Amino acid sequence: IFLMGLLDGLTDTAFRTDSAGRQVFYPWGSLGKGYVMRDVEHYQSMRSKIKWMYIIILPLLFISHSVFGIKGNLICLALYLIWHPAMLKYWTSGLEISSERMTAAETRGNSAKSHNRGTLIFFVIMSVVFVLLGLWLIANGYFWQGLLSSIFFGGCGFMIALMLRDKGKDA
């Protein structure tokens, strides 16, 4: 259940309902344009594709890092940066482009709706732990690994804290 909630939260960041009541897919979130889904079945199919993308890429990153270290992650990242935009272009070709934009607050809010309060609190705590681990790495001579960890998880923790705040407003 926890994993499915996490995947739903990641997937939900890319979708919103427009002013006409249509489902719109924003593959680049608030940074790009939206594509109007043809119908409910198309919307469900696109959600499934996005969720499967996460199901494949997240474990692949962990496995490649465990086997090949940071080089494995860099190789996966390079392949992902080729594969992901190509798949998005294929999946959205021929779709109507929405005139409405998605805001960063909507992206956060969509994700927050898919997580319960306890999960968000857990993620904030884990982000703080990884920031502290990054600082420990810096203190022990692993400057770049520690700095990148602290920056990445600090940013994640900040965004999750904002989601937690937004969820509190909805309650």
NORHU-V789261 format. One record per helix or strand of 3 or more residues. SS is the DSSP state (hx for helix, st for strand). FROM is the first residue (numbers start at 1). LEN is the number of residues. If there is no record, write none. Layout:
ss=SS from=FROM len=LEN
ss=SS from=FROM len=LEN
This chain:
ss=hx from=2 len=11
ss=st from=15 len=3
ss=st from=23 len=3
ss=hx from=29 len=3
ss=hx from=40 len=29
ss=hx from=70 len=23
ss=hx from=104 len=11
ss=hx from=117 len=23
ss=hx from=143 len=28
